[in-house]
Amino acid sequence: MIPLHDLEHPRHAPVVTRVILLVNILVWLYVLSLLDRPVALRLFYDRWSFDPADLRAALGGGNVAGSALVPLVTHQFVHGGWLHLIGNLLYLWIFGDNVEDRLGSARFLLLYLAAGILAALGQAVVAPAPMVGASGAIAGVLGAYLVISPTARVRTLVFLGIFITVVTLPAIVVIGEWILIQVLSGLEAMRLATHSATSSVAYVAHVAGFLSGIVLVRLLGANRR
């Protein structure tokens, strides 16, 4: 299933959601400008992706400077390809506005960044490899949405073999199917983790971000609609 849009209409303009979308797009355009400069491109990813090894080294040396912590945030705005970017921004566009509407812009930004950080740390425990992408933070938004509006209607593209149709489903079905796939795929990826080619998707980060969103939205004071 691929969600197309929800039928919940926010009362206020989702300013932070739009800014996050714009920043992700601008960063990706900058990445594209580096394609003909492979050294600069590599240095860009080295600098702004989150590498658990760098954080462990800083913690081990007792000198946790800002340079070791900044990637926990910046990696959330860097992506590794068009599909990576579009898939993440689609979910943020559909579900972010209503979560921001219920929390307010400041608390929504806090939830978004905190979920992304917790997702990255969760992934680092299981598979400590460099990572980029907003999927952990957006998983947090999905978890928050599920708490706030579990029965909200979502127009969804459904693939039934060779047939494709659009149906309206409750959010708990659409988001529930998404998190189920992440859990099952994550368990399978752990079984196949002996080869680096099988660990490119941070499924554990998705699950950790999702659970973080469920907890954080309650801590930040949003109740079910």
C-alpha positions in Angstrom: 0.0 0.0 0.0 1.2 3.5 -0.8 -0.6 6.4 1.0 -1.6 9.3 -1.3 -3.2 11.7 1.2 -5.2 11.8 4.3 -8.7 13.3 4.7 -7.9 15.2 7.9 -7.6 18.9 7.4 -5.3 20.9 9.8 -6.5 24.1 11.3 -3.2 25.9 10.9 -0.6 26.0 8.2 2.1 23.4 8.9 5.1 25.8 8.8 7.7 23.5 10.3 6.6 20.5 8.1 7.0 22.6 5.0 10.4 24.0 6.2 11.7 20.4 6.8 10.5 19.4 3.4 12.2 22.4 1.8 15.5 21.8 3.7 15.6 18.2 2.6 15.0 19.1 -1.0 17.7 21.9 -1.0 20.2 19.6 0.6 19.5 17.0 -2.1 20.0 19.5 -4.8 23.3 20.5 -3.3 24.3 16.8 -3.3 23.5 16.6 -7.0 25.7 19.6 -7.6 28.6 17.5 -6.1 28.2 14.5 -8.5 31.0 15.7 -10.8 33.3 16.2 -7.8 33.5 12.7 -6.1 36.0 13.8 -3.5 33.8 16.7 -2.3 30.8 14.4 -2.4 32.5 11.8 -0.2 33.7 14.5 2.2 30.1 15.9 2.4 28.7 12.5 3.4 31.6 11.9 5.8 30.9 15.2 7.6 27.2 15.2 7.8 26.2 11.5 8.0 25.9 9.9 11.5 28.7 7.4 12.1 28.3 5.5 15.4 32.0 4.8 15.4 32.8 8.5 15.7 30.4 9.0 18.6 31.9 6.0 20.4 35.4 7.3 19.9 34.3 10.7 21.3 32.6 9.1 24.3 35.6 6.8 24.9 37.9 9.8 24.9 35.7 11.7 27.3 35.6 14.6 24.9 32.1 14.7 23.4 32.3 17.9 21.4 29.5 19.4 19.3 31.2 18.0 16.2 30.5 14.5 17.4 26.8 15.2 18.2 25.8 17.4 15.3 25.6 14.5 12.8 22.8 13.0 15.0 20.7 15.9 13.6 22.3 16.6 10.2 22.0 13.0 9.0 18.2 13.5 9.1 18.4 15.9 6.2 20.8 14.0 3.9 19.6 11.2 1.6 21.2 8.6 -0.6 19.1 8.7 -3.7 15.9 9.9 -5.4 13.7 7.1 -4.1 15.1 7.5 -0.6 14.2 11.2 -0.7 10.8 10.9 -2.4 9.6 8.0 -0.2 10.5 9.9 3.0 9.0 13.2 2.0 5.8 11.6 0.8 5.1 10.2 4.3 6.1 13.5 5.9 3.9 15.5 3.5 0.8 13.3 4.2 1.1 12.8 8.0 3.3 15.6 9.3 0.8 18.5 9.0 -1.8 17.0 11.3 0.8 16.0 13.9 2.2 19.6 13.8 -1.4 20.9 14.0 -2.0 19.0 17.2 1.3 19.7 18.9 2.1 23.2 17.6 5.2 24.0 15.6 7.8 24.1 18.4 6.8 20.8 20.0 6.5 19.1 16.6 10.0 20.1 15.7 11.2 18.7 19.0 9.4 15.4 18.4 10.7 15.2 14.9 14.4 15.8 15.8 14.3 13.7 19.0 12.7 10.7 17.2 15.4 11.0 14.5 18.1 11.0 17.1 16.6 8.1 19.1 16.1 6.1 15.8 19.8 6.6 14.9 21.0 5.5 18.3 18.7 2.5 18.2 20.1 1.5 14.8 23.6 2.0 16.0 23.2 -0.5 18.8 22.2 -3.3 16.3 24.1 -2.3 13.2 26.7 0.4 13.9 27.3 1.7 10.3 27.1 5.2 8.9 23.6 6.3 8.1 21.7 9.1 6.4 18.0 9.8 5.9 14.9 11.3 7.5 13.1 7.9 7.8 13.8 7.5 11.6 12.3 11.0 12.3 9.4 10.4 9.9 8.7 7.0 11.6 8.4 9.1 14.8 5.8 11.2 13.0 3.9 8.1 12.0 3.9 6.8 15.6 2.6 10.2 16.8 -0.1 10.2 14.1 -1.3 6.8 15.1 -1.7 8.0 18.7 -3.5 11.2 17.7 -5.7 10.0 14.8 -5.8 6.2 14.6 -9.1 6.2 12.7 -8.3 9.1 10.3 -9.1 8.2 6.7 -6.2 7.8 4.3 -6.6 7.5 0.5 -4.3 4.7 -0.4 -2.9 3.1 -3.6 -3.3 -0.7 -3.2 -1.7 -3.3 -5.4 -3.6 -6.5 -5.7 -1.5 -8.7 -8.0 -1.8 -7.1 -11.5 -4.7 -4.9 -10.3 -4.2 -1.4 -8.8 -6.9 0.5 -7.1 -7.4 3.5 -4.7 -9.3 2.9 -1.5 -9.9 4.8 1.7 -8.5 3.1 4.8 -8.1 4.1 8.5 -4.7 5.3 9.5 -4.2 2.4 11.9 -4.3 0.0 8.9 -2.0 2.0 6.6 0.5 2.8 9.3 0.1 -0.6 11.0 1.0 -2.3 7.7 4.0 -0.1 7.4 5.4 -0.8 10.8 4.7 -4.5 10.4 6.8 -4.6 7.3 9.6 -2.7 9.1 9.6 -5.2 12.0 9.5 -8.3 9.7 12.1 -6.9 7.4 14.3 -5.9 10.3 14.2 -9.4 11.7 15.1 -10.8 8.3 17.9 -8.3 7.9 19.5 -9.3 11.2 19.5 -12.9 10.0 21.3 -11.8 6.8 23.6 -9.3 8.4 26.7 -11.4 7.6 26.9 -9.5 4.3 27.1 -5.7 4.2 24.9 -5.6 1.1 21.9 -6.8 3.1 22.1 -4.0 5.7 21.5 -0.9 3.6 18.0 -0.2 5.0 17.9 0.9 8.6 14.8 -1.1 9.7 15.8 -0.9 13.3 15.9 2.9 13.1 12.4 2.9 11.6 11.0 0.8 14.5 12.9 2.8 17.1 11.7 6.1 15.6 8.2 4.8 15.5 8.2 3.8 19.2 9.8 7.1 20.1 7.1 9.0 18.3 4.4 7.1 20.3 6.1 7.9 23.6 7.1 11.5 22.8 3.7 12.6 21.5 2.2 11.6 24.9 5.0 13.3 26.8 4.5 16.5 24.8 0.8 16.6 25.6 -1.1 15.5 22.6 -4.2 13.3 23.1 -6.1 11.0 20.8 -8.6 12.8 18.5 
